[in-house]
Amino acid sequence: MAGRRPVFDFAALVTSIQEADARLVAQAIRAVNFGLTLRNWMIGFYIAEFELRGSDRPAYGDRLLTGLSKVLGSRRIGNTGRRQLYQYLSFYRASPQIVRTLPAQFRRLLPALPTPRIVRTESALFGLAPDKLFSSLSYSHFELLVGLDDPLARTFYEAECVRGHSSVRELRRQISTLYFERSGLSRDKKKLAALTRSGAEQDSARVTVRDRL
C-alpha cells in the first residue's frame, strides 16, 4: 500500500542502534583525538613562545620545564611531567604548520601571542596538508614521529600512516625495523613525493580507540 511506513521490528531496532553507535562513537573518537593533539601542540607552542619572549625567562634558565611541571602538577593538570612537556615542545617545533588547522574558537586561546612563524616542513613540501595529518594521526603517532631526526623519514612514515591507516603499534614496528631505510626512498625523493601524494589522497576516516588514547 502506497505511503505505508516500513515495519520497525526488533531486527530494525538492533540495526538502528548499531549504525548510530558506529557513527557517533567514531565521531567522538575523532573529537577526542583532535582535542588531545591540539592541547599538546598548544602547550608546546606556549612554552616555545615563553622561551623566546618571556619577560622573566632568565630567572628559570634550564630549570624551566622542571619548574613548570611542578606548578602544573600542583594544579592537577595531567600529563605534564617534565619529559611530557619536552615532548610537547618538540611536537610544536616539528609541526608548526598545525596552526593552519585551528578553528577560530581555538585561535582565540592565543590572544596575546604573535602568530607563529610558519616553516615550510618536509611534509608540506611533499604535499601532505596539515589538516590531513591532523585528522588522520593521533598524538601517539606524532610522539613517535617527533623522535625521528631525519625529516624525510618523518615524512615517509606520515605518508604511510595516512595511506595505510597504520596503528601506533604498526608505526612503531615500521620504525624499529628501519622500513624507510629499507625502502630505498631515502635516496629517491621523486618516489617519496609520489608516495606522499598517494597518502594524501586516502580516506582517513577509520580510527580506533586504542590508537587514540
N, C-alpha and C positions, 0 to 999 in steps of 0.2 A: 504494500500500500504506500502511495506517494506521501512523503512528509513524515513518515513513521520514524521515530527515534530509534537508534540502534540499541540493542539489548545490552545493559550494563550488568553482566553476570559476574560470578566470582573470578573467573579467568581474566575478565577485563579489569577487575579491581586490582588483581596482582600485577598485571601488565602496566597499568597506570602508575602504580606506586613504584615499580621498578624503573620506569622511564623517568619519573620525577626525581627519584633518588640518584640515578646515574647523571642526569644533567645538573642538578643542584649541588651534589657533592663535588663534581668536577669544578663547578664554578666557585665553590667555597675553597677548594684546594688552590685554585689559581689566585684567589684573593689573599689567602694566607701566604703563598709564595711571594706575591707582589709586595705585600706589607713587610715581610721579613727581609727580603732583599733590599727594598728601599730603606728600611730602618738602618740596616748595617752600612749601606752605602752613605747615608746621610751622616751617621756617626763618624765615618771616616772623613767625610767632607768637612765637618765641623773641626775635627782635630787638625786636619791639614791647614785650614784657614787660621786656626789659633797659632799654629807653628809659624805661619807666615806673618800674621798681623796682630797677634795677641799682645795687648799693652803690657801685661805682666809676664810674658813668656820667659824672660831671662830668670825669673825667680824660681822656675821649675826645672829648667835645663833638661838633663837626661832623665829626670825623675817624673816627667810629665805623665806618662802612661801609668806609672805605678801610683802616683797620687790621684789621678783621675779615677782609676779603678777602685781605689779605696772609698772615695767620696760617692761614686755611683753605687757601689755595693751597699754603703750605709743607707742609701735611699731606696734600697730594694729594687734596683734596676738590674734585671737579669742579664746573664751572658755578657758581662762587661769586665771580665778578668783582664789582666794586662796583655796576655797573649791574644785574647779575642779582640781587644782594641787595636792591637798591632795589625791583626788580620783585616779589620775593617778599614784601617788606614791604607793598607796595601791594596785592598779591593778598590777603594776610590781612586788611587793613583793609577791602577792598571785599567780602570774602566771609567774615565771621566765623562765619556760620551753618554753615559746613562742619564745625565741631567736632561738630555733632549726628550726623554720619555716621561718626564714628570708631569702629571696633570696639574692644572692651575692651583688646585687646593693644596697640593704639596709644595709647590713653588713658594707659597706664602709662608712656609715654615723657614724660609731663608730671607726674611725681610731686610735684615741689617747687613747682609753679606753681599759682596760683589758677585756677579755672575762668574762661575768658574771658567777658566780658560779651557777651551775645547782643543784637545790634542788629537791629531789625526792618527788613530791607533791602527795597528795592522788589521784588526777586524774591519774597520771602516774602509781601509784601502782595498781590501779584498771583497767588499760587497756585503758584509753581514751588518744589517741595520741594527742599531742598539735596541729598538723595540722588539725585534725578532729574538735577540739574545735574552732580553729581559723576560719575555713571555715564555720562552722555551726552557730556560735553565733555572734551577733552584739556587739558593745561596750556597748549598753544599757543593754544587757543581763549581760555582765561581771560586769557592775557597780552594778547591783542588787546582783550578786553572791559574789562580794568582800565584801559586807556588812554583810555576814554571818560569824559568829565567829567559827562555827563548820566545820572543813574541810570535815568531812564525809557528812554533809548536803549539802555542796557546790558540792561535787562530785555527790551526788544523783540528785540534780537539773540540773547539767550539763548533766548527762546521760539522764534525762527526756527531756531536751530541744533538744538533738540530736535525741533521739528516736521518740519523738512526734512532732518535728518541732514546738516547743512551741513559741508563740509570746512573746514579752516582757510583754504584758498585762497578758497573761496566767501565765507566770513565777511569776509575782508579786502576782497574786491571789493564786498560789500554796504556796508561801512563807507565805503570810498573814494568810492562813488557816492551817498552820503547816502540810502541806502534808507529809513532811518527817517524822515528829514525829508520825503522824497517821498511816503511812505505816508499822511501826514496824521494818523497816530496820536499824534503829539506833542501834538495838541490834543484828542484824544478818548480819555480814559482808559477809558471803557467798552469801546470796541473793542479797546484794548490788553489789557484784562483778559480779554476773550473769546479773543483770540489766544493769550495766555499759558496759559489753561486748556486750549485745544486742544493746545498744545505739550506740556503736562504729561501728556496722555493718550496720546501717541505711544509706540510701541515704539522704544526707543533701543538695540537690540542690535547694529545694524550699525556696525562700526568698521573702520578701515583703518590699516595700519602707518604710512603716510606722514603721516597726520594726528596720530599719537601721538608721534612721536619727532623 
